[in-house]
């Protein structure tokens, strides 16, 4: 929530003043006005870097919304609306379930993230629904009555091939075409110690585990919702799950290989630097003879990073949309010194 929208919502009485109500805040990051203005609230943040920053500020924060009969109730629940509509609706429903009778539900988001369509969907379902628009966004506010919005909850979705996904995760409807192209390009036999950076809900990891030769697989994923889906999809004793930002994660012992389909967006904007940071993290975790296989959109400029960080690399093809890149023998040690 922008500071301007928060100030307007408080001044108009749409939101109770901080400290006046037991408050649940879902999806806000550490830089938000909500994190600054509601220090006593309970926060929910599934993205590991933002979760840890909130914790470092002294905020009570957890990666998921507590469910069940013993879960705490609140007088006020504020949802910072994410881009993914399914996740926004799920958070709204689960926040409503945690509110005491007559509790206030608030949703805040940018117009580019679909907040206007949520207003159209919810204004007839919240008691005393009100809204304000400011700073390219909208605040929705209303009390929870008999309609608890339960139909908006989005449990883990079951795919035809036995996998499950979660609301708002990357490629929630099925395997990403880039991951499928990468899996098809992998060698028939893989090295023993492997990591999947940005593992998502685990489809690519499952393909890695199906290859002979794999003794261990570290799955690294920053989105707790995706990681919980992966926990169900790759129930294999060779797997270690890590809720972590892949760009800062390092293997405990050097790896033989890294396989990855790195993200390339920060919010709505394309950010090639994100994929380049994934490549640097892979190089830092690999043994001297280690290998990296990755898939990327054809236009992304990753070759310079491979040239800088690996002794050998090649484009294995992949087609007009994707390129499959293979690199080996990282130039730098795990401490950053030249070999």
C-alpha positions in Angstrom: 0.0 0.0 0.0 1.4 3.4 -0.9 1.8 5.9 1.9 -0.7 8.2 0.1 -3.5 5.5 -0.1 -2.8 4.5 3.5 -3.0 8.1 4.8 -6.3 8.6 2.9 -7.8 5.4 4.1 -7.0 6.2 7.7 -8.2 9.8 7.5 -11.5 8.7 5.9 -12.0 6.0 8.6 -11.9 3.1 6.1 -9.1 1.5 8.1 -8.9 1.5 12.0 -5.9 3.3 13.3 -2.8 1.2 14.0 -3.1 -0.3 17.5 -6.9 -0.1 17.7 -7.6 -3.6 16.3 -6.0 -7.0 16.1 -4.6 -6.8 12.7 -3.5 -9.3 10.0 -1.4 -8.0 7.1 -1.0 -10.3 4.1 1.5 -9.8 1.2 3.1 -6.5 2.3 6.9 -6.2 1.9 9.3 -4.5 4.3 9.3 -1.3 2.3 5.6 -0.8 2.3 3.7 1.8 4.4 1.9 -1.1 6.1 5.1 -2.6 7.4 6.0 0.8 8.8 2.6 1.8 10.2 1.4 -1.5 11.7 4.3 -2.7 13.9 2.1 -4.8 16.1 0.3 -6.6 13.3 0.7 -10.3 12.3 2.3 -10.4 8.9 2.1 -13.1 6.2 4.8 -13.1 3.5 5.5 -16.2 1.4 8.5 -14.7 -0.4 11.6 -15.6 1.6 13.7 -12.4 1.1 10.7 -10.2 2.1 9.8 -12.5 5.0 13.3 -12.2 6.4 13.4 -8.4 6.0 10.1 -8.1 7.9 11.5 -10.4 10.7 14.6 -8.2 10.8 12.4 -5.2 11.5 10.9 -7.0 14.5 7.6 -7.8 12.8 5.8 -11.0 13.7 5.7 -12.8 10.4 5.0 -16.2 9.0 5.1 -17.7 5.5 1.5 -18.8 5.3 -1.9 -17.9 6.8 -2.7 -20.1 9.8 -5.7 -22.3 9.4 -7.6 -24.6 11.7 -9.8 -24.2 14.8 -6.9 -23.0 16.9 -5.7 -20.2 14.5 -5.9 -16.7 15.9 -8.8 -14.3 14.9 -8.4 -10.7 14.0 -10.6 -7.5 13.8 -8.8 -6.2 10.7 -7.2 -8.0 7.8 -5.4 -6.1 5.1 -4.4 -7.8 1.8 -1.7 -6.3 -0.4 -3.1 -7.6 -3.7 -0.5 -9.5 -5.8 -0.5 -9.6 -9.6 -1.9 -13.2 -9.7 -5.7 -13.0 -9.5 -5.9 -16.6 -8.1 -3.5 -15.7 -5.2 -5.4 -12.4 -4.5 -8.7 -14.2 -4.3 -7.3 -17.0 -2.1 -5.8 -14.5 0.3 -9.1 -12.6 0.4 -11.0 -15.7 1.3 -8.5 -17.0 3.9 -8.2 -13.5 5.4 -12.0 -13.4 5.7 -12.0 -16.8 7.5 -9.6 -15.4 10.1 -11.8 -12.4 10.9 -14.0 -12.2 13.9 -17.7 -11.6 13.2 -18.0 -8.0 11.8 -14.3 -7.8 11.2 -13.0 -5.4 8.5 -11.4 -6.8 5.3 -9.2 -4.4 3.3 -7.7 -5.0 -0.1 -5.2 -2.6 -1.6 -3.5 -2.8 -5.0 -2.4 -1.1 -8.1 -4.8 -0.7 -11.0 -2.3 -2.6 -13.2 -2.6 -5.6 -10.8 -6.4 -6.0 -11.2 -7.7 -4.2 -8.1 -10.6 -2.7 -10.1 -11.9 -6.1 -11.2 -11.7 -7.2 -7.5 -13.8 -4.2 -6.5 -16.4 -5.1 -9.1 -16.5 -8.7 -7.8 -16.5 -7.9 -4.0 -18.5 -4.7 -3.6 -21.8 -6.6 -3.4 -20.4 -9.2 -1.0 -18.9 -7.0 1.7 -21.2 -5.3 4.2 -20.9 -1.5 3.9 -18.4 -1.8 1.1 -16.4 1.4 0.4 -13.5 2.3 -1.8 -11.1 5.1 -2.6 -8.8 5.5 -5.5 -5.5 7.3 -5.3 -1.9 7.1 -6.5 -2.8 4.7 -9.4 -4.4 2.2 -7.1 -7.5 1.4 -5.1 -8.4 0.5 -1.5 -11.4 -1.7 -1.0 -12.9 -1.9 2.5 -15.9 -3.7 4.0 -17.1 -5.8 6.9 -17.4 -9.6 6.7 -21.0 -10.7 7.3 -22.8 -14.0 6.4 -20.7 -14.1 3.1 -17.3 -15.4 4.2 -16.0 -15.5 0.6 -15.2 -19.2 1.0 -15.8 -19.8 -2.7 -12.7 -17.6 -3.5 -10.3 -20.0 -1.7 -7.9 -21.7 -4.1 -6.6 -25.0 -2.7 -3.7 -26.7 -4.4 -4.7 -27.5 -8.0 -4.4 -31.1 -9.2 -2.9 -31.5 -12.7 -3.8 -34.4 -14.9 -0.3 -36.0 -14.6 -0.4 -36.2 -10.8 1.3 -32.9 -9.9 -0.2 -30.2 -7.7 0.3 -26.5 -7.9 -0.7 -23.5 -5.8 -2.4 -20.2 -6.4 -0.2 -17.6 -8.1 2.8 -19.8 -8.6 4.7 -19.7 -11.9 3.2 -21.8 -14.6 0.4 -23.0 -12.3 -1.6 -24.7 -15.1 1.1 -27.1 -16.2 4.8 -27.5 -17.0 6.4 -24.4 -18.5 7.4 -24.9 -22.1 10.9 -23.7 -21.4 11.3 -26.3 -18.6 10.0 -29.0 -21.0 12.5 -27.9 -23.6 15.3 -28.0 -21.0 14.3 -31.4 -19.7 14.4 -32.8 -23.2 17.9 -31.5 -23.8 19.4 -32.9 -20.6 21.8 -35.8 -20.9 20.4 -39.3 -20.5 22.6 -39.7 -17.4 23.2 -36.8 -15.0 25.9 -36.2 -12.4 25.4 -37.2 -8.8 25.0 -34.0 -6.9 22.6 -31.5 -8.5 20.7 -28.3 -7.6 17.6 -26.9 -9.3 17.7 -23.1 -8.6 14.2 -21.5 -8.7 12.6 -25.0 -8.6 9.0 -23.7 -8.5 6.5 -26.5 -7.9 8.9 -29.2 -8.9 8.2 -30.3 -12.4 11.7 -29.9 -13.7 13.2 -31.4 -10.5 11.0 -34.5 -11.1 12.5 -34.9 -14.5 16.0 -34.6 -13.1 15.3 -37.3 -10.5 14.0 -39.6 -13.2 17.5 -39.6 -14.9 20.0 -42.3 -13.7 23.0 -41.1 -11.8 21.4 -38.6 -9.5 22.3 -39.1 -5.9 21.1 -35.8 -4.4 19.0 -32.9 -5.5 18.9 -29.5 -3.7 15.6 -27.7 -4.7 15.9 -23.9 -4.0 12.7 -21.8 -4.2 11.9 -18.4 -2.7 8.1 -18.7 -2.9 6.8 -20.7 0.0 3.5 -21.5 -1.8 5.4 -23.1 -4.7 7.8 -24.9 -2.3 4.9 -26.5 -0.4 3.5 -27.8 -3.8 7.0 -29.1 -4.6 7.1 -30.9 -1.2 4.1 -33.0 -2.4 5.3 -33.4 -6.0 8.9 -34.7 -5.3 8.6 -36.8 -2.2 12.0 -38.4 -2.8 14.6 -39.2 -0.1 17.3 -37.7 -2.4 15.7 -34.3 -2.2 16.6 -31.4 0.1 14.2 -28.5 0.0 15.4 -24.9 0.6 13.1 -22.0 1.1 15.7 -19.4 -0.1 16.5 -16.7 -2.6 18.4 -18.6 -5.2 20.7 -15.6 -6.0 22.1 -15.7 -2.5 22.0 -19.5 -1.9 25.2 -21.5 -1.8 25.5 -25.3 -1.6 27.1 -26.6 1.5 29.5 -28.7 -0.5 30.4 -28.2 -4.2 27.9 -29.5 -6.7 28.4 -31.5 -9.9 25.7 -29.7 -11.7 23.0 -27.0 -11.6 19.9 -27.1 -13.8 17.6 -24.1 -13.9 14.9 -22.1 -15.6 15.6 -18.8 -14.0 12.9 -16.0 -13.7 13.5 -12.8 -15.6 11.0 -10.4 -14.2 11.1 -8.2 -11.2 7.4 -7.2 -10.8 6.1 -6.4 -14.3 9.5 -5.2 -15.7 11.9 -7.6 -17.4 15.2 -7.8 -15.6 18.0 -9.7 -17.3 20.1 -9.0 -14.2 18.0 -11.5 -12.2 18.9 -14.4 -14.5 22.5 -13.3 -14.5 22.5 -13.4 -10.7 21.2 -17.0 -10.9 24.1 -17.9 -13.2 26.5 -16.3 -10.8 25.0 -18.3 -7.9 25.2 -21.5 -9.9 28.9 -20.9 -10.7 29.6 -20.2 -7.0 28.1 -23.5 -5.9 29.7 -25.7 -8.6 32.8 -27.9 -8.2 35.8 -27.2 -10.5 34.5 -29.6 -13.2 30.8 -28.8 -12.6 28.1 -28.2 -15.3 25.3 -25.8 -15.7 22.3 -26.4 -17.9 19.7 -23.6 -18.2 16.8 -22.4 -20.4 16.1 -18.8 -21.3 14.0 -16.8 -23.7 16.0 -16.4 -26.9 16.4 -12.6 -26.4 17.9 -12.6 -22.9 21.6 -11.6 -22.8 23.0 -14.4 -20.7 26.0 -15.3 -22.8 28.2 -12.5 -21.3 27.7 -13.9 -17.8 28.6 -17.4 -19.0 31.7 -16.1 -20.8 32.8 -14.4 -17.6 32.0 -17.2 -15.1 32.8 -20.4 -17.0 35.7 -21.7 -19.1 33.4 -23.4 -21.6 29.9 -22.8 -22.7 27.7 -23.5 -25.7 24.2 -22.8 -27.1 22.5 -26.2 -27.5 19.7 -24.8 -29.6 16.1 -24.9 -28.4 14.1 -23.1 -31.2 12.9 -19.6 -31.9 11.4 -19.0 -28.4 14.0 -20.6 -26.1 17.7 -21.3 -26.0 19.2 -24.1 -24.1 22.6 -23.1 -22.7 25.3 -25.4 -21.3 28.4 -24.2 -19.4 31.1 -26.1 -17.6 34.2 -25.6 -15.4 33.4 -22.4 -13.5 36.2 -19.9 -13.4 35.8 -18.7 -9.8 36.0 -20.8 -6.7 33.3 -20.7 -4.1 35.2 -17.9 -2.3 35.6 -15.9 -5.5 39.3 -16.4 -6.1 40.6 -17.3 -9.5 41.7 -20.9 -10.1 
